[in-house]
Amino acid sequence: MWFVYILLCSDDSYYTGISNDLDERLSDHKNGKGGAYTRSHKAVKIIYKEEFKDKSSVLKREAQLKSWSRAKKDALIRGDKIALKR
C-alpha cells in the first residue's frame, strides 16, 4: 500500500508527500531525514492521509494536492466537500 499524506509543521505550514510506511516516514521527517522542507520546518504530525494500491496512482494524487491552495487543503482536511468544489 502507498499513502499520500499532509504533515503539519511547527510553523503551521503543510508538507505533502508519499510513503509506503507512514510511521517510518514521519520519524524520518522528525529526525531530519525527510524532505529538505521539513528539515527547516519541523514536522509535528500527519493531519491527513489517503491510501492507494500502486505508486503511480499515489504520485498523481500527490502532484494534484501540491498544486492546491492552502484553503483547498484545509477544506480537504476538514472533509468539507462543498468548499472543495469551489
TAQUI-V286551 format. One record per residue. RES is the residue in three letters. PSI is psi in whole degrees, 0 to 359 (NA if undefined). Layout:
res:RES psi:PSI
res:RES psi:PSI
//
This chain:
res:MET psi:147
res:TRP psi:152
res:PHE psi:142
res:VAL psi:141
res:TYR psi:158
res:ILE psi:125
res:LEU psi:143
res:LEU psi:129
res:CYS psi:164
res:SER psi:337
res:ASP psi:15
res:ASP psi:14
res:SER psi:169
res:TYR psi:149
res:TYR psi:130
res:THR psi:133
res:GLY psi:184
res:ILE psi:158
res:SER psi:159
res:ASN psi:5
res:ASP psi:94
res:LEU psi:319
res:ASP psi:314
res:GLU psi:319
res:ARG psi:319
res:LEU psi:318
res:SER psi:317
res:ASP psi:313
res:HIS psi:315
res:LYS psi:334
res:ASN psi:14
res:GLY psi:13
res:LYS psi:0
res:GLY psi:209
res:GLY psi:159
res:ALA psi:324
res:TYR psi:317
res:THR psi:351
res:ARG psi:328
res:SER psi:347
res:HIS psi:85
res:LYS psi:130
res:ALA psi:137
res:VAL psi:303
res:LYS psi:161
res:ILE psi:124
res:ILE psi:354
res:TYR psi:144
res:LYS psi:152
res:GLU psi:146
res:GLU psi:141
res:PHE psi:154
res:LYS psi:334
res:ASP psi:159
res:LYS psi:323
res:SER psi:314
res:SER psi:318
res:VAL psi:325
res:LEU psi:322
res:LYS psi:317
res:ARG psi:321
res:GLU psi:314
res:ALA psi:319
res:GLN psi:310
res:LEU psi:322
res:LYS psi:336
res:SER psi:349
res:TRP psi:153
res:SER psi:165
res:ARG psi:318
res:ALA psi:320
res:LYS psi:321
res:LYS psi:321
res:ASP psi:317
res:ALA psi:319
res:LEU psi:313
res:ILE psi:320
res:ARG psi:343
res:GLY psi:26
res:ASP psi:90
res:LYS psi:329
res:ILE psi:313
res:ALA psi:327
res:LEU psi:328
res:LYS psi:343
res:ARG psi:NA
//
